[in-house]
Amino acid sequence: MSEFVTGTTFGGTVWTPNYVTDLNQRTCIGCGRCFKVCPRDVFDLIDKDDADDFDDDYGDFEDDDNTMVMSLKNPADCIGCEACSKVCPKDCFTHEHKQAA
């Protein structure tokens, strides 16, 4: 028995989902690619001012035209496909396998 949750493809191949657990809003550029590829509505584009991870103590982002970053809206809905990481140009995501019950 596997120590992690596993799935099976239509062709019978066993695979281990790798669920999103964190998103680095400091490196996110708000491009929306992860939002577009996610089949489960896990993400939401928000203002940088509303971001948990984002503080601009040094004022170095005042002239930044991009005022949006991605956030984890429904991380419990993640299916572990890692499509978000595959399209992210800034490598913002952290994923983990889930322990089997």
N, CA, C and O atoms as a GROMACS GRO file, in nm:
protein
  404
    1MET      N    1   0.084  -0.119   0.000
    1MET     CA    2   0.000   0.000   0.000
    1MET      C    3   0.088   0.125   0.000
    1MET      O    4   0.189   0.129   0.070
    2SER      N    5   0.050   0.225  -0.078
    2SER     CA    6   0.127   0.348  -0.090
    2SER      C    7   0.113   0.435   0.034
    2SER      O    8   0.008   0.435   0.098
    3GLU      N    9   0.218   0.508   0.066
    3GLU     CA   10   0.210   0.600   0.179
    3GLU      C   11   0.143   0.732   0.140
    3GLU      O   12   0.106   0.811   0.227
    4PHE      N   13   0.127   0.756   0.010
    4PHE     CA   14   0.061   0.876  -0.040
    4PHE      C   15  -0.066   0.839  -0.116
    4PHE      O   16  -0.081   0.728  -0.165
    5VAL      N   17  -0.157   0.936  -0.124
    5VAL     CA   18  -0.276   0.920  -0.206
    5VAL      C   19  -0.230   0.901  -0.350
    5VAL      O   20  -0.144   0.974  -0.398
    6THR      N   21  -0.288   0.804  -0.420
    6THR     CA   22  -0.254   0.782  -0.561
    6THR      C   23  -0.381   0.778  -0.644
    6THR      O   24  -0.491   0.759  -0.592
    7GLY      N   25  -0.364   0.797  -0.771
    7GLY     CA   26  -0.474   0.789  -0.866
    7GLY      C   27  -0.433   0.697  -0.979
    7GLY      O   28  -0.319   0.653  -0.986
    8THR      N   29  -0.527   0.669  -1.067
    8THR     CA   30  -0.500   0.584  -1.182
    8THR      C   31  -0.550   0.654  -1.308
    8THR      O   32  -0.663   0.703  -1.311
    9THR      N   33  -0.467   0.660  -1.410
    9THR     CA   34  -0.508   0.720  -1.536
    9THR      C   35  -0.603   0.625  -1.608
    9THR      O   36  -0.618   0.509  -1.569
   10PHE      N   37  -0.668   0.674  -1.712
   10PHE     CA   38  -0.759   0.592  -1.793
   10PHE      C   39  -0.686   0.469  -1.848
   10PHE      O   40  -0.745   0.362  -1.862
   11GLY      N   41  -0.557   0.486  -1.878
   11GLY     CA   42  -0.476   0.376  -1.931
   11GLY      C   43  -0.423   0.281  -1.825
   11GLY      O   44  -0.356   0.183  -1.859
   12GLY      N   45  -0.452   0.308  -1.696
   12GLY     CA   46  -0.413   0.217  -1.590
   12GLY      C   47  -0.282   0.252  -1.520
   12GLY      O   48  -0.239   0.180  -1.430
   13THR      N   49  -0.220   0.362  -1.559
   13THR     CA   50  -0.096   0.404  -1.494
   13THR      C   51  -0.127   0.469  -1.360
   13THR      O   52  -0.213   0.556  -1.350
   14VAL      N   53  -0.056   0.427  -1.257
   14VAL     CA   54  -0.074   0.485  -1.123
   14VAL      C   55   0.011   0.612  -1.115
   14VAL      O   56   0.126   0.613  -1.158
   15TRP      N   57  -0.045   0.717  -1.059
   15TRP     CA   58   0.029   0.843  -1.040
   15TRP      C   59  -0.006   0.902  -0.903
   15TRP      O   60  -0.110   0.872  -0.846
   16THR      N   61   0.083   0.984  -0.852
   16THR     CA   62   0.065   1.047  -0.721
   16THR      C   63   0.038   1.195  -0.741
   16THR      O   64   0.126   1.267  -0.788
   17PRO      N   65  -0.083   1.243  -0.706
   17PRO     CA   66  -0.113   1.385  -0.719
   17PRO      C   67  -0.022   1.468  -0.629
   17PRO      O   68   0.019   1.424  -0.521
   18ASN      N   69   0.010   1.587  -0.674
   18ASN     CA   70   0.095   1.678  -0.601
   18ASN      C   71   0.016   1.808  -0.582
   18ASN      O   72   0.012   1.892  -0.671
   19TYR      N   73  -0.046   1.823  -0.466
   19TYR     CA   74  -0.142   1.930  -0.439
   19TYR      C   75  -0.074   2.064  -0.408
   19TYR      O   76   0.030   2.067  -0.343
   20VAL      N   77  -0.133   2.173  -0.456
   20VAL     CA   78  -0.079   2.306  -0.427
   20VAL      C   79  -0.103   2.339  -0.280
   20VAL      O   80  -0.214   2.324  -0.229
   21THR      N   81   0.004   2.384  -0.212
   21THR     CA   82  -0.006   2.416  -0.070
   21THR      C   83   0.028   2.562  -0.041
   21THR      O   84  -0.008   2.615   0.064
   22ASP      N   85   0.098   2.627  -0.135
   22ASP     CA   86   0.137   2.765  -0.113
   22ASP      C   87   0.161   2.833  -0.247
   22ASP      O   88   0.193   2.769  -0.347
   23LEU      N   89   0.146   2.964  -0.245
   23LEU     CA   90   0.169   3.048  -0.362
   23LEU      C   91   0.246   3.170  -0.316
   23LEU      O   92   0.199   3.242  -0.228
   24ASN      N   93   0.363   3.194  -0.372
   24ASN     CA   94   0.447   3.306  -0.333
   24ASN      C   95   0.398   3.434  -0.403
   24ASN      O   96   0.428   3.456  -0.520
   25GLN      N   97   0.325   3.516  -0.331
   25GLN     CA   98   0.270   3.638  -0.389
   25GLN      C   99   0.378   3.744  -0.413
   25GLN      O  100   0.355   3.837  -0.490
   26ARG      N  101   0.492   3.732  -0.351
   26ARG     CA  102   0.601   3.828  -0.374
   26ARG      C  103   0.661   3.812  -0.512
   26ARG      O  104   0.707   3.909  -0.572
   27THR      N  105   0.660   3.689  -0.565
   27THR     CA  106   0.716   3.667  -0.698
   27THR      C  107   0.610   3.662  -0.807
   27THR      O  108   0.643   3.668  -0.926
   28CYS      N  109   0.484   3.651  -0.769
   28CYS     CA  110   0.373   3.645  -0.866
   28CYS      C  111   0.365   3.776  -0.945
   28CYS      O  112   0.374   3.884  -0.887
   29ILE      N  113   0.347   3.764  -1.077
   29ILE     CA  114   0.333   3.883  -1.161
   29ILE      C  115   0.188   3.907  -1.203
   29ILE      O  116   0.160   3.999  -1.279
   30GLY      N  117   0.096   3.824  -1.154
   30GLY     CA  118  -0.046   3.843  -1.182
   30GLY      C  119  -0.084   3.818  -1.327
   30GLY      O  120  -0.178   3.879  -1.377
   31CYS      N  121  -0.013   3.730  -1.395
   31CYS     CA  122  -0.039   3.705  -1.538
   31CYS      C  123  -0.169   3.628  -1.561
   31CYS      O  124  -0.228   3.637  -1.668
   32GLY      N  125  -0.215   3.551  -1.461
   32GLY     CA  126  -0.340   3.477  -1.472
   32GLY      C  127  -0.331   3.343  -1.543
   32GLY      O  128  -0.434   3.279  -1.564
   33ARG      N  129  -0.212   3.300  -1.580
   33ARG     CA  130  -0.198   3.172  -1.651
   33ARG      C  131  -0.248   3.054  -1.567
   33ARG      O  132  -0.315   2.965  -1.618
   34CYS      N  133  -0.214   3.056  -1.438
   34CYS     CA  134  -0.257   2.946  -1.350
   34CYS      C  135  -0.410   2.946  -1.337
   34CYS      O  136  -0.472   2.839  -1.336
   35PHE      N  137  -0.468   3.062  -1.328
   35PHE     CA  138  -0.614   3.076  -1.318
   35PHE      C  139  -0.682   3.015  -1.441
   35PHE      O  140  -0.784   2.947  -1.430
   36LYS      N  141  -0.625   3.040  -1.558
   36LYS     CA  142  -0.683   2.992  -1.684
   36LYS      C  143  -0.674   2.840  -1.700
   36LYS      O  144  -0.764   2.779  -1.757
   37VAL      N  145  -0.566   2.779  -1.650
   37VAL     CA  146  -0.549   2.634  -1.669
   37VAL      C  147  -0.610   2.549  -1.559
   37VAL      O  148  -0.629   2.429  -1.577
   38CYS      N  149  -0.642   2.610  -1.445
   38CYS     CA  150  -0.693   2.532  -1.333
   38CYS      C  151  -0.837   2.486  -1.359
   38CYS      O  152  -0.925   2.570  -1.382
   39PRO      N  153  -0.861   2.355  -1.356
   39PRO     CA  154  -0.996   2.305  -1.383
   39PRO      C  155  -1.088   2.309  -1.260
   39PRO      O  156  -1.206   2.273  -1.271
   40ARG      N  157  -1.038   2.353  -1.145
   40ARG     CA  158  -1.114   2.342  -1.022
   40ARG      C  159  -1.139   2.474  -0.947
   40ARG      O  160  -1.183   2.469  -0.832
   41ASP      N  161  -1.112   2.589  -1.007
   41ASP     CA  162  -1.139   2.718  -0.944
   41ASP      C  163  -1.065   2.734  -0.811
   41ASP      O  164  -1.121   2.779  -0.712
   42VAL      N  165  -0.937   2.696  -0.812
   42VAL     CA  166  -0.854   2.703  -0.691
   42VAL      C  167  -0.800   2.845  -0.666
   42VAL      O  168  -0.772   2.881  -0.552
   43PHE      N  169  -0.786   2.925  -0.772
   43PHE     CA  170  -0.720   3.055  -0.762
   43PHE      C  171  -0.814   3.173  -0.781
   43PHE      O  172  -0.924   3.159  -0.834
   44ASP      N  173  -0.767   3.289  -0.736
   44ASP     CA  174  -0.840   3.415  -0.756
   44ASP      C  175  -0.738   3.527  -0.771
   44ASP      O  176  -0.640   3.533  -0.696
   45LEU      N  177  -0.760   3.616  -0.867
   45LEU     CA  178  -0.674   3.731  -0.888
   45LEU      C  179  -0.722   3.843  -0.797
   45LEU      O  180  -0.838   3.882  -0.803
   46ILE      N  181  -0.631   3.896  -0.713
   46ILE     CA  182  -0.668   4.000  -0.616
   46ILE      C  183  -0.572   4.118  -0.627
   46ILE      O  184  -0.465   4.107  -0.687
   47ASP      N  185  -0.610   4.231  -0.569
   47ASP     CA  186  -0.522   4.347  -0.560
   47ASP      C  187  -0.405   4.316  -0.469
   47ASP      O  188  -0.420   4.246  -0.369
   48LYS      N  189  -0.287   4.369  -0.503
   48LYS     CA  190  -0.170   4.349  -0.417
   48LYS      C  191  -0.196   4.400  -0.276
   48LYS      O  192  -0.143   4.345  -0.180
   49ASP      N  193  -0.276   4.506  -0.263
   49ASP     CA  194  -0.307   4.562  -0.131
   49ASP      C  195  -0.381   4.462  -0.042
   49ASP      O  196  -0.374   4.472   0.080
   50ASP      N  197  -0.452   4.367  -0.104
   50ASP     CA  198  -0.529   4.268  -0.029
   50ASP      C  199  -0.452   4.138  -0.005
   50ASP      O  200  -0.502   4.048   0.062
   51ALA      N  201  -0.332   4.127  -0.059
   51ALA     CA  202  -0.254   4.004  -0.051
   51ALA      C  203  -0.198   3.983   0.089
   51ALA      O  204  -0.154   4.077   0.155
   52ASP      N  205  -0.201   3.857   0.134
   52ASP     CA  206  -0.148   3.820   0.266
   52ASP      C  207   0.004   3.832   0.270
   52ASP      O  208   0.061   3.880   0.368
   53ASP      N  209   0.069   3.788   0.162
   53ASP     CA  210   0.214   3.778   0.156
   53ASP      C  211   0.282   3.906   0.110
   53ASP      O  212   0.405   3.913   0.106
   54PHE      N  213   0.205   4.007   0.077
   54PHE     CA  214   0.264   4.120   0.009
   54PHE      C  215   0.268   4.243   0.096
   54PHE      O  216   0.164   4.296   0.135
   55ASP      N  217   0.387   4.288   0.128
   55ASP     CA  218   0.402   4.417   0.193
   55ASP      C  219   0.511   4.492   0.119
   55ASP      O  220   0.608   4.433   0.071
   56ASP      N  221   0.495   4.621   0.110
   56ASP     CA  222   0.587   4.703   0.033
   56ASP      C  223   0.653   4.804   0.127
   56ASP      O  224   0.639   4.925   0.110
   57ASP      N  225   0.724   4.752   0.226
   57ASP     CA  226   0.787   4.836   0.328
   57ASP      C  227   0.885   4.937   0.270
   57ASP      O  228   0.906   5.043   0.328
   58TYR      N  229   0.944   4.905   0.156
   58TYR     CA  230   1.046   4.992   0.100
   58TYR      C  231   0.992   5.083  -0.010
   58TYR      O  232   1.066   5.167  -0.061
   59GLY      N  233   0.866   5.067  -0.047
   59GLY     CA  234   0.808   5.152  -0.151
   59GLY      C  235   0.865   5.127  -0.289
   59GLY      O  236   0.858   5.214  -0.376
   60ASP      N  237   0.922   5.007  -0.310
   60ASP     CA  238   0.986   4.981  -0.438
   60ASP      C  239   0.890   4.931  -0.546
   60ASP      O  240   0.932   4.902  -0.657
   61PHE      N  241   0.762   4.922  -0.514
   61PHE     CA  242   0.665   4.878  -0.613
   61PHE      C  243   0.565   4.988  -0.648
   61PHE      O  244   0.464   4.960  -0.712
   62GLU      N  245   0.591   5.111  -0.609
   62GLU     CA  246   0.498   5.221  -0.635
   62GLU      C  247   0.474   5.243  -0.783
   62GLU      O  248   0.362   5.274  -0.824
   63ASP      N  249   0.578   5.227  -0.864
   63ASP     CA  250   0.566   5.253  -1.007
   63ASP      C  251   0.530   5.128  -1.086
   63ASP      O  252   0.525   5.132  -1.209
   64ASP      N  253   0.504   5.019  -1.018
   64ASP     CA  254   0.471   4.893  -1.083
   64ASP      C  255   0.332   4.902  -1.144
   64ASP      O  256   0.235   4.930  -1.074
   65ASP      N  257   0.322   4.877  -1.275
   65ASP     CA  258   0.192   4.883  -1.343
   65ASP      C  259   0.102   4.766  -1.305
   65ASP      O  260  -0.021   4.778  -1.310
   66ASN      N  261   0.161   4.655  -1.266
   66ASN     CA  262   0.084   4.536  -1.232
   66ASN      C  263   0.042   4.544  -1.085
   66ASN      O  264   0.125   4.532  -0.996
   67THR      N  265  -0.086   4.565  -1.061
   67THR     CA  266  -0.135   4.580  -0.924
   67THR      C  267  -0.209   4.457  -0.875
   67THR      O  268  -0.273   4.461  -0.770
   68MET      N  269  -0.203   4.347  -0.950
   68MET     CA  270  -0.274   4.226  -0.914
   68MET      C  271  -0.177   4.111  -0.887
   68MET      O  272  -0.068   4.105  -0.945
   69VAL      N  273  -0.218   4.021  -0.798
   69VAL     CA  274  -0.146   3.897  -0.772
   69VAL      C  275  -0.248   3.785  -0.756
   69VAL      O  276  -0.366   3.811  -0.731
   70MET      N  277  -0.202   3.664  -0.770
   70MET     CA  278  -0.290   3.548  -0.755
   70MET      C  279  -0.296   3.510  -0.607
   70MET      O  280  -0.201   3.532  -0.531
   71SER      N  281  -0.408   3.451  -0.567
   71SER     CA  282  -0.423   3.400  -0.431
   71SER      C  283  -0.486   3.262  -0.438
   71SER      O  284  -0.546   3.224  -0.538
   72LEU      N  285  -0.471   3.187  -0.329
   72LEU     CA  286  -0.536   3.056  -0.319
   72LEU      C  287  -0.677   3.080  -0.266
   72LEU      O  288  -0.696   3.116  -0.150
   73LYS      N  289  -0.775   3.059  -0.352
   73LYS     CA  290  -0.916   3.081  -0.317
   73LYS      C  291  -0.977   2.955  -0.255
   73LYS      O  292  -1.041   2.962  -0.150
   74ASN      N  293  -0.958   2.841  -0.321
   74ASN     CA  294  -1.014   2.713  -0.277
   74ASN      C  295  -0.908   2.603  -0.285
   74ASN      O  296  -0.921   2.513  -0.367
   75PRO      N  297  -0.802   2.608  -0.201
   75PRO     CA  298  -0.696   2.507  -0.212
   75PRO      C  299  -0.745   2.365  -0.186
   75PRO      O  300  -0.684   2.270  -0.235
   76ALA      N  301  -0.853   2.349  -0.112
   76ALA     CA  302  -0.906   2.215  -0.085
   76ALA      C  303  -0.966   2.151  -0.211
   76ALA      O  304  -0.988   2.030  -0.213
   77ASP      N  305  -0.991   2.230  -0.316
   77ASP     CA  306  -1.044   2.178  -0.441
   77ASP      C  307  -0.936   2.132  -0.538
   77ASP      O  308  -0.967   2.080  -0.645
   78CYS      N  309  -0.809   2.152  -0.502
   78CYS     CA  310  -0.697   2.114  -0.589
   78CYS      C  311  -0.699   1.962  -0.612
   78CYS      O  312  -0.719   1.885  -0.519
   79ILE      N  313  -0.678   1.921  -0.738
   79ILE     CA  314  -0.674   1.778  -0.771
   79ILE      C  315  -0.531   1.727  -0.789
   79ILE      O  316  -0.511   1.609  -0.818
   80GLY      N  317  -0.432   1.815  -0.772
   80GLY     CA  318  -0.292   1.773  -0.776
   80GLY      C  319  -0.234   1.754  -0.915
   80GLY      O  320  -0.137   1.680  -0.930
   81CYS      N  321  -0.291   1.819  -1.016
   81CYS     CA  322  -0.243   1.800  -1.153
   81CYS      C  323  -0.117   1.881  -1.184
   81CYS      O  324  -0.046   1.850  -1.280
   82GLU      N  325  -0.089   1.984  -1.105
   82GLU     CA  326   0.027   2.072  -1.120
   82GLU      C  327   0.027   2.154  -1.248
   82GLU      O  328   0.131   2.204  -1.290
   83ALA      N  329  -0.089   2.169  -1.312
   83ALA     CA  330  -0.096   2.252  -1.433
   83ALA      C  331  -0.054   2.395  -1.403
   83ALA      O  332   0.008   2.460  -1.487
   84CYS      N  333  -0.086   2.444  -1.284
   84CYS     CA  334  -0.051   2.580  -1.244
   84CYS      C  335   0.101   2.601  -1.248
   84CYS      O  336   0.149   2.702  -1.299
   85SER      N  337   0.175   2.506  -1.194
   85SER     CA  338   0.321   2.518  -1.192
   85SER      C  339   0.382   2.507  -1.330
   85SER      O  340   0.483   2.570  -1.360
   86LYS      N  341   0.319   2.428  -1.414
   86LYS     CA  342   0.372   2.408  -1.549
   86LYS      C  343   0.363   2.535  -1.634
   86LYS      O  344   0.444   2.554  -1.724
   87VAL      N  345   0.265   2.622  -1.606
   87VAL     CA  346   0.249   2.744  -1.686
   87VAL      C  347   0.303   2.868  -1.616
   87VAL      O  348   0.309   2.975  -1.678
   88CYS      N  349   0.343   2.858  -1.491
   88CYS     CA  350   0.388   2.975  -1.415
   88CYS      C  351   0.529   3.017  -1.458
   88CYS      O  352   0.623   2.938  -1.445
   89PRO      N  353   0.544   3.140  -1.508
   89PRO     CA  354   0.677   3.184  -1.551
   89PRO      C  355   0.769   3.223  -1.435
   89PRO      O  356   0.888   3.244  -1.456
   90LYS      N  357   0.715   3.234  -1.314
   90LYS     CA  358   0.794   3.278  -1.199
   90LYS      C  359   0.812   3.172  -1.091
   90LYS      O  360   0.867   3.201  -0.985
   91ASP      N  361   0.767   3.049  -1.116
   91ASP     CA  362   0.784   2.938  -1.022
   91ASP      C  363   0.731   2.974  -0.882
   91ASP      O  364   0.802   2.962  -0.783
   92CYS      N  365   0.606   3.019  -0.878
   92CYS     CA  366   0.546   3.070  -0.754
   92CYS      C  367   0.485   2.964  -0.663
   92CYS      O  368   0.451   2.994  -0.548
   93PHE      N  369   0.472   2.841  -0.709
   93PHE     CA  370   0.393   2.742  -0.636
   93PHE      C  371   0.475   2.641  -0.559
   93PHE      O  372   0.584   2.601  -0.600
   94THR      N  373   0.418   2.599  -0.446
   94THR     CA  374   0.472   2.488  -0.367
   94THR      C  375   0.366   2.379  -0.367
   94THR      O  376   0.248   2.407  -0.347
   95HIS      N  377   0.407   2.256  -0.390
   95HIS     CA  378   0.316   2.142  -0.394
   95HIS      C  379   0.364   2.035  -0.296
   95HIS      O  380   0.482   2.026  -0.264
   96GLU      N  381   0.268   1.956  -0.250
   96GLU     CA  382   0.301   1.842  -0.162
   96GLU      C  383   0.209   1.725  -0.194
   96GLU      O  384   0.095   1.742  -0.235
   97HIS      N  385   0.264   1.604  -0.172
   97HIS     CA  386   0.181   1.484  -0.180
   97HIS      C  387   0.099   1.476  -0.051
   97HIS      O  388   0.142   1.525   0.053
   98LYS      N  389  -0.017   1.416  -0.059
   98LYS     CA  390  -0.103   1.399   0.060
   98LYS      C  391  -0.084   1.257   0.114
   98LYS      O  392  -0.083   1.160   0.039
   99GLN      N  393  -0.069   1.248   0.245
   99GLN     CA  394  -0.055   1.118   0.309
   99GLN      C  395  -0.184   1.038   0.294
   99GLN      O  396  -0.294   1.092   0.309
  100ALA      N  397  -0.171   0.911   0.265
  100ALA     CA  398  -0.287   0.822   0.257
  100ALA      C  399  -0.343   0.799   0.396
  100ALA      O  400  -0.270   0.796   0.495
  101ALA      N  401  -0.473   0.782   0.402
  101ALA     CA  402  -0.539   0.760   0.532
  101ALA      C  403  -0.517   0.620   0.582
  101ALA      O  404  -0.566   0.584   0.689
   0.00000   0.00000   0.00000
